[in-house]
Amino acid sequence: MRFHFDERKSERLRANPKRGIGFEEAQGLFAHPYYLDQRSDCPEQYRAIGWVGDSLYSVIFEVREHEQGEYYHLVTLWKATKQEQQLYEEHS
């Protein structure tokens, strides 16, 4: 699985106490079981809810393609809400 993201945005997310991690760390979410749903149609975006370290996070991403094939473009992330925690628990 390949990823792409804005490095400056990743630094801002990491510095934000409500986020606490950047996209580099968030890639670890995809290495473990996670809940997935479609967030929007235009552009087509997905939400993945899963563990990064000892905290549950939500990551919004788009599946994109270029000459080297498919990759995940990470858009944003946050610590999972109570509602998202319930979704994860019910479906994992």
DSSP file (Angstrom, degrees, kcal/mol; ACC not computed):
  #  RESIDUE AA STRUCTURE BP1 BP2  ACC     N-H-->O    O-->H-N    N-H-->O    O-->H-N    TCO  KAPPA ALPHA  PHI   PSI    X-CA   Y-CA   Z-CA
    1    1 A M              0   0    0      0, 0.0     2,-0.3     0, 0.0    70,-0.1   0.000 360.0 360.0 360.0 130.0    0.0    0.0    0.0
    2    2 A R        -     0   0    0     68,-0.3    70,-3.0     2,-0.0     2,-0.3  -0.833 360.0-160.3-110.9 148.7    1.4    3.4   -1.0
    3    3 A F  E     -a   72   0A   0     -2,-0.3     2,-0.3    68,-0.2    70,-0.2  -0.894  10.4-173.1-128.5 154.6    0.6    6.7    0.5
    4    4 A H  E     +a   73   0A   0     68,-2.2    70,-2.6    -2,-0.3     2,-0.3  -0.986  17.6 151.9-141.5 146.3    0.8   10.4   -0.4
    5    5 A F        -     0   0    0     -2,-0.3     2,-0.7    68,-0.2    70,-0.1  -0.979  50.8 -87.3-165.4 165.7    0.1   13.5    1.7
    6    6 A D     >  -     0   0    0     68,-0.4     4,-2.1    -2,-0.3    17,-0.2  -0.746  32.7-155.4 -82.5 116.2    1.0   17.1    2.2
    7    7 A E  H  > S+     0   0    0     -2,-0.7     4,-1.9     1,-0.2    -1,-0.2   0.855  92.2  52.4 -65.1 -36.4    4.0   17.2    4.5
    8    8 A R  H  > S+     0   0    0      2,-0.2     4,-1.9     1,-0.2    -1,-0.2   0.908 109.9  48.6 -66.7 -40.4    3.3   20.7    5.8
    9    9 A K  H  > S+     0   0    0      1,-0.2     4,-2.6     2,-0.2    -2,-0.2   0.890 107.7  56.1 -64.9 -38.1   -0.3   19.7    6.7
   10   10 A S  H  X S+     0   0    0     -4,-2.1     4,-2.2     1,-0.2    -1,-0.2   0.907 106.9  49.2 -59.4 -42.6    1.1   16.6    8.5
   11   11 A E  H  X S+     0   0    0     -4,-1.9     4,-1.8     2,-0.2    -1,-0.2   0.897 110.7  50.1 -64.1 -40.9    3.3   18.8   10.6
   12   12 A R  H  X S+     0   0    0     -4,-1.9     4,-1.0     2,-0.2    -2,-0.2   0.909 110.6  49.7 -64.3 -41.9    0.3   21.1   11.5
   13   13 A L  H >< S+     0   0    0     -4,-2.6     7,-0.9     1,-0.2     3,-0.7   0.918 109.7  51.1 -62.2 -43.4   -1.8   18.1   12.5
   14   14 A R  H 3< S+     0   0    0     -4,-2.2    -1,-0.2     1,-0.2    -2,-0.2   0.863 109.5  50.5 -62.5 -36.8    1.0   16.7   14.7
   15   15 A A  H 3< S+     0   0    0     -4,-1.8    -1,-0.2    -5,-0.1    -2,-0.2   0.667  90.8  92.1 -76.0 -17.3    1.3   20.1   16.5
   16   16 A N  S XX S-     0   0    0     -4,-1.0     4,-2.7    -3,-0.7     3,-1.8  -0.693  70.4-148.2 -82.5 119.2   -2.4   20.2   17.1
   17   17 A P  T 34 S+     0   0    0      0, 0.0    -1,-0.1     0, 0.0    -4,-0.0   0.769  97.5  58.2 -60.4 -25.3   -3.2   18.7   20.5
   18   18 A K  T 34 S+     0   0    0      1,-0.1    61,-1.0     2,-0.0    -4,-0.1   0.674 119.0  30.3 -77.3 -15.7   -6.6   17.5   19.3
   19   19 A R  T <4 S-     0   0    0     -3,-1.8    -5,-0.2    -6,-0.3    -6,-0.1   0.819  77.7-178.7-103.9 -60.5   -4.9   15.5   16.5
   20   20 A G     <  +     0   0    0     -4,-2.7     2,-0.3    -7,-0.9    -6,-0.2   0.252  56.5  60.2  82.8 -13.2   -1.6   14.6   18.1
   21   21 A I        -     0   0    0     -8,-0.3     2,-0.2    -5,-0.1    -5,-0.1  -0.933  68.8-134.0-139.6 164.3   -0.1   12.7   15.1
   22   22 A G     >  -     0   0    0     -2,-0.3     4,-2.0    -9,-0.1     3,-0.2  -0.503  41.2 -90.2-107.2-178.0    0.8   13.4   11.5
   23   23 A F  H  > S+     0   0    0      1,-0.2     4,-1.3     2,-0.2   -16,-0.1   0.803 121.2  65.1 -64.8 -29.4    0.2   11.4    8.4
   24   24 A E  H  4 S+     0   0    0      1,-0.2     3,-0.5     2,-0.2     4,-0.3   0.951 109.8  37.1 -58.6 -48.5    3.4    9.5    8.8
   25   25 A E  H >4 S+     0   0    0     -3,-0.2     3,-1.8     1,-0.2     4,-0.3   0.863 109.0  64.5 -69.6 -36.6    2.2    7.9   12.0
   26   26 A A  H >< S+     0   0    0     -4,-2.0     3,-1.8     1,-0.3     4,-0.4   0.738  84.5  74.3 -62.8 -23.4   -1.4    7.5   10.7
   27   27 A Q  G >< S+     0   0    0     -4,-1.3     3,-1.2    -3,-0.5    -1,-0.3   0.799  83.3  70.0 -59.3 -27.0   -0.2    5.1    7.9
   28   28 A G  G X  S+     0   0    0     -3,-1.8     3,-1.5    -4,-0.3     4,-0.3   0.740  81.6  73.7 -62.4 -23.7    0.1    2.5   10.7
   29   29 A L  G X  S+     0   0    0     -3,-1.8     3,-1.1     1,-0.3    -1,-0.3   0.860  92.0  55.2 -56.5 -36.7   -3.7    2.5   11.0
   30   30 A F  G <  S+     0   0    0     -3,-1.2    -1,-0.3    -4,-0.4    -2,-0.2   0.543  94.0  68.7 -79.0  -6.7   -3.9    0.5    7.7
   31   31 A A  G <  S+     0   0    0     -3,-1.5    -1,-0.2    -4,-0.2    -2,-0.2   0.534 103.3  46.2 -86.8  -7.1   -1.6   -2.2    9.0
   32   32 A H  S <  S-     0   0    0     -3,-1.1     2,-0.0    -4,-0.3     0, 0.0  -0.774 108.4 -67.4-126.8 169.0   -4.2   -3.4   11.5
   33   33 A P        +     0   0    0      0, 0.0    18,-0.5     0, 0.0     2,-0.3  -0.343  61.4 174.6 -57.6 138.7   -8.0   -4.2   11.3
   34   34 A Y        -     0   0    0     16,-0.1     2,-0.4    -4,-0.1    16,-0.2  -0.979  33.8-113.2-145.9 157.1   -9.9   -1.0   10.6
   35   35 A Y  E     -B   49   0A   0     14,-2.6    14,-2.6    -2,-0.3     2,-0.4  -0.750  35.3-166.3 -90.0 138.2  -13.5    0.1    9.9
   36   36 A L  E     +B   48   0A   0     -2,-0.4     2,-0.3    12,-0.2    12,-0.2  -0.988  16.2 156.1-130.8 134.2  -14.0    1.6    6.5
   37   37 A D  E     -B   47   0A   0     10,-2.0    10,-3.0    -2,-0.4     2,-0.5  -0.961  45.4 -96.9-145.6 167.2  -16.9    3.6    5.0
   38   38 A Q  E     -B   46   0A   0     -2,-0.3     8,-0.3     8,-0.2     3,-0.1  -0.741  29.6-173.1 -89.0 129.0  -17.4    6.0    2.2
   39   39 A R  E     -     0   0A   0      6,-2.6     2,-0.3    -2,-0.5     7,-0.2   0.874  63.8  -8.5 -89.2 -42.9  -17.4    9.6    3.4
   40   40 A S  E   > -B   45   0A   0      5,-1.5     5,-2.0     1,-0.1    -1,-0.3  -0.981  46.9-140.0-154.2 162.0  -18.4   11.5    0.2
   41   41 A D  E   5S+B   44   0A   0     -2,-0.3     3,-0.4     1,-0.2    -1,-0.1   0.775  84.3  68.6 -94.0 -32.1  -19.0   11.0   -3.5
   42   42 A C  T   5S+     0   0    0      1,-0.5    -1,-0.2     2,-0.1     2,-0.2  -0.843 120.8  13.3-137.5  98.0  -17.5   14.1   -5.0
   43   43 A P  T   5S-     0   0    0      0, 0.0     2,-0.7     0, 0.0    -1,-0.5   0.585 108.9-120.0 -74.9 159.8  -14.6   13.8   -4.6
   44   44 A E  E   5 +B   41   0A   0     -3,-0.4    19,-0.4    -2,-0.2     2,-0.3  -0.545  46.3 170.7 -70.1 112.2  -14.8   10.1   -3.6
   45   45 A Q  E   < -B   40   0A   0     -5,-2.0    -6,-2.6    -2,-0.7    -5,-1.5  -0.927  18.9-155.9-128.2 150.9  -13.4    9.9   -0.1
   46   46 A Y  E     -BC  38  61A   0     15,-3.0    15,-2.4    -2,-0.3     2,-0.5  -0.879   8.7-141.3-124.1 154.5  -13.3    7.2    2.5
   47   47 A R  E     -BC  37  60A   0    -10,-3.0   -10,-2.0    -2,-0.3     2,-0.4  -0.973  13.9-168.5-116.1 129.0  -13.0    7.2    6.3
   48   48 A A  E     -BC  36  59A   0     11,-2.5    11,-2.5    -2,-0.5     2,-0.5  -0.966   2.7-164.2-114.3 133.0  -10.9    4.6    8.0
   49   49 A I  E     +BC  35  58A   0    -14,-2.6   -14,-2.6    -2,-0.4     2,-0.3  -0.975  33.4 117.7-118.0 123.6  -11.2    4.2   11.8
   50   50 A G  E     - C   0  57A   0      7,-2.3     7,-3.2    -2,-0.5     2,-0.3  -0.971  58.2 -62.7-169.3-178.7   -8.5    2.2   13.6
   51   51 A W  E     + C   0  56A   0    -18,-0.5     2,-0.4    -2,-0.3     5,-0.2  -0.599  28.7 178.9 -87.0 136.0   -5.7    2.2   16.1
   52   52 A V  E >  S- C   0  55A   0      3,-2.7     3,-1.6    -2,-0.3     2,-0.3  -0.946  75.1 -44.2-128.1 109.1   -2.5    4.2   15.9
   53   53 A G  T 3  S-     0   0    0     -2,-0.4    -2,-0.0     1,-0.2     0, 0.0  -0.541 122.7 -25.4  65.7-126.9   -0.5    3.4   19.0
   54   54 A D  T 3  S+     0   0    0     -2,-0.3     2,-0.3    -3,-0.1    -1,-0.2   0.187 123.7  79.6-105.3  16.9   -2.8    3.4   21.9
   55   55 A S  E <  S-C   52   0A   0     -3,-1.6    -3,-2.7    -5,-0.0     2,-0.5  -0.939  74.5-125.3-126.3 148.3   -5.5    5.7   20.5
   56   56 A L  E     -C   51   0A   0     -2,-0.3    24,-2.6    -5,-0.2     2,-0.3  -0.783  35.6-176.0 -90.9 129.9   -8.3    5.3   18.0
   57   57 A Y  E     -CD  50  79A   0     -7,-3.2    -7,-2.3    -2,-0.5     2,-0.4  -0.862  23.2-139.9-125.9 157.7   -8.2    7.6   15.0
   58   58 A S  E     -CD  49  78A   0     20,-3.0    20,-2.0    -2,-0.3     2,-0.4  -0.968  20.0-169.7-113.7 135.3  -10.2    8.5   11.9
   59   59 A V  E     -CD  48  77A   0    -11,-2.5   -11,-2.5    -2,-0.4     2,-0.5  -0.992  11.4-151.0-127.0 130.2   -8.5    9.2    8.7
   60   60 A I  E     +CD  47  76A   0     16,-2.6    15,-3.1    -2,-0.4    16,-1.2  -0.870  29.8 163.9 -98.0 131.7  -10.1   10.6    5.5
   61   61 A F  E     -CD  46  74A   0    -15,-2.4   -15,-3.0    -2,-0.5     2,-0.4  -0.963  30.3-141.0-145.8 161.9   -8.4    9.5    2.3
   62   62 A E  E     - D   0  73A   0     11,-2.2    11,-3.1    -2,-0.3     2,-0.6  -0.949  20.9-129.2-120.4 143.4   -8.9    9.3   -1.5
   63   63 A V  E     + D   0  72A   0    -19,-0.4     2,-0.3    -2,-0.4     9,-0.2  -0.854  40.1 172.5 -92.0 120.5   -7.8    6.4   -3.7
   64   64 A R  E     - D   0  71A   0      7,-2.8     7,-2.6    -2,-0.6     2,-0.3  -0.784  19.0-147.6-125.2 167.2   -5.9    7.9   -6.6
   65   65 A E  E     + D   0  70A   0     -2,-0.3     2,-0.3     5,-0.2     5,-0.2  -0.982  18.7 161.0-136.3 149.1   -3.8    6.5   -9.5
   66   66 A H  E >   - D   0  69A   0      3,-1.5     3,-2.7    -2,-0.3    -2,-0.0  -0.819  62.9 -64.7-146.1-169.6   -0.8    7.6  -11.5
   67   67 A E  T 3  S+     0   0    0      1,-0.3     3,-0.1    -2,-0.3    -2,-0.0   0.730 132.1  52.2 -58.1 -24.4    1.7    5.9  -13.7
   68   68 A Q  T 3  S-     0   0    0      1,-0.3    -1,-0.3     0, 0.0     2,-0.2   0.440 117.9-107.7 -91.0   0.4    3.1    3.7  -10.9
   69   69 A G  E <   - D   0  66A   0     -3,-2.7    -3,-1.5     2,-0.0    -1,-0.3  -0.673  59.7 -10.6 111.6-164.3   -0.4    2.5   -9.9
   70   70 A E  E     + D   0  65A   0     -2,-0.2   -68,-0.3    -5,-0.2     2,-0.3  -0.400  57.1 168.5 -77.9 146.5   -2.9    3.1   -7.1
   71   71 A Y  E     - D   0  64A   0     -7,-2.6    -7,-2.8    -2,-0.1     2,-0.6  -0.975  34.9-111.9-150.2 162.2   -2.1    5.0   -3.9
   72   72 A Y  E     -aD   3  63A   0    -70,-3.0   -68,-2.2    -2,-0.3     2,-0.7  -0.870  21.9-155.0 -98.3 123.1   -3.9    6.4   -0.9
   73   73 A H  E     -aD   4  62A   0    -11,-3.1   -11,-2.2    -2,-0.6     2,-0.4  -0.887  16.0-142.3 -96.7 112.6   -3.9   10.2   -0.6
   74   74 A L  E     + D   0  61A   0    -70,-2.6   -68,-0.4    -2,-0.7   -13,-0.2  -0.634  23.6 176.4 -80.3 126.3   -4.4   11.1    3.0
   75   75 A V  E     -     0   0A   0    -15,-3.1     2,-0.3    -2,-0.4   -14,-0.2   0.882  55.8 -30.1 -99.0 -50.7   -6.6   14.2    3.4
   76   76 A T  E     - D   0  60A   0    -16,-1.2   -16,-2.6     2,-0.0    -1,-0.4  -0.966  51.5-159.7-161.0 171.5   -7.1   14.7    7.2
   77   77 A L  E     + D   0  59A   0     -2,-0.3     2,-0.3   -18,-0.2   -18,-0.2  -0.982   8.8 172.7-155.4 161.3   -7.3   12.9   10.5
   78   78 A W  E     - D   0  58A   0    -20,-2.0   -20,-3.0    -2,-0.3     2,-0.2  -0.969  46.3 -79.3-161.3 163.6   -8.5   13.2   14.1
   79   79 A K  E     - D   0  57A   0    -61,-1.0   -22,-0.3    -2,-0.3   -59,-0.0  -0.533  65.4 -96.0 -67.5 136.6   -8.9   11.2   17.3
   80   80 A A        -     0   0    0    -24,-2.6   -24,-0.1    -2,-0.2    -1,-0.1  -0.228  36.7-128.9 -59.6 139.5  -12.1    9.1   16.9
   81   81 A T     >  -     0   0    0      1,-0.1     4,-2.5    -3,-0.1     5,-0.2  -0.281  30.4 -99.7 -76.6 170.8  -15.3   10.5   18.3
   82   82 A K  H  > S+     0   0    0      1,-0.2     4,-2.1     2,-0.2     5,-0.1   0.901 126.7  52.2 -59.5 -40.3  -17.5    8.5   20.7
   83   83 A Q  H  > S+     0   0    0      1,-0.2     4,-2.1     2,-0.2    -1,-0.2   0.902 110.7  47.1 -62.3 -42.4  -19.7    7.7   17.7
   84   84 A E  H  > S+     0   0    0      2,-0.2     4,-2.4     1,-0.2    -2,-0.2   0.856 108.1  55.7 -69.5 -35.1  -16.8    6.5   15.7
   85   85 A Q  H  X S+     0   0    0     -4,-2.5     4,-2.4     2,-0.2    -2,-0.2   0.911 108.1  49.3 -61.4 -41.5  -15.5    4.4   18.6
   86   86 A Q  H  X S+     0   0    0     -4,-2.1     4,-2.7     2,-0.2    -2,-0.2   0.920 109.4  51.5 -63.3 -44.7  -18.9    2.7   18.7
   87   87 A L  H  X S+     0   0    0     -4,-2.1     4,-1.7     1,-0.2    -2,-0.2   0.931 111.3  47.9 -56.8 -46.6  -18.8    2.0   14.9
   88   88 A Y  H  X S+     0   0    0     -4,-2.4     4,-0.8     1,-0.2    -2,-0.2   0.931 113.0  47.4 -61.2 -46.8  -15.3    0.5   15.2
   89   89 A E  H  < S+     0   0    0     -4,-2.4     3,-0.4     1,-0.2    -1,-0.2   0.875 113.0  48.8 -63.9 -38.6  -16.4   -1.7   18.1
   90   90 A E  H  < S+     0   0    0     -4,-2.7    -1,-0.2     1,-0.2    -2,-0.2   0.793 120.0  35.7 -71.0 -28.9  -19.6   -2.9   16.4
   91   91 A H  H  <        0   0    0     -4,-1.7    -1,-0.2    -5,-0.2    -2,-0.2   0.280 360.0 360.0-114.1   9.9  -17.8   -3.8   13.1
   92   92 A S     <        0   0    0     -4,-0.8    -2,-0.1    -3,-0.4    -3,-0.1   0.436 360.0 360.0-121.5 360.0  -14.4   -5.1   14.1
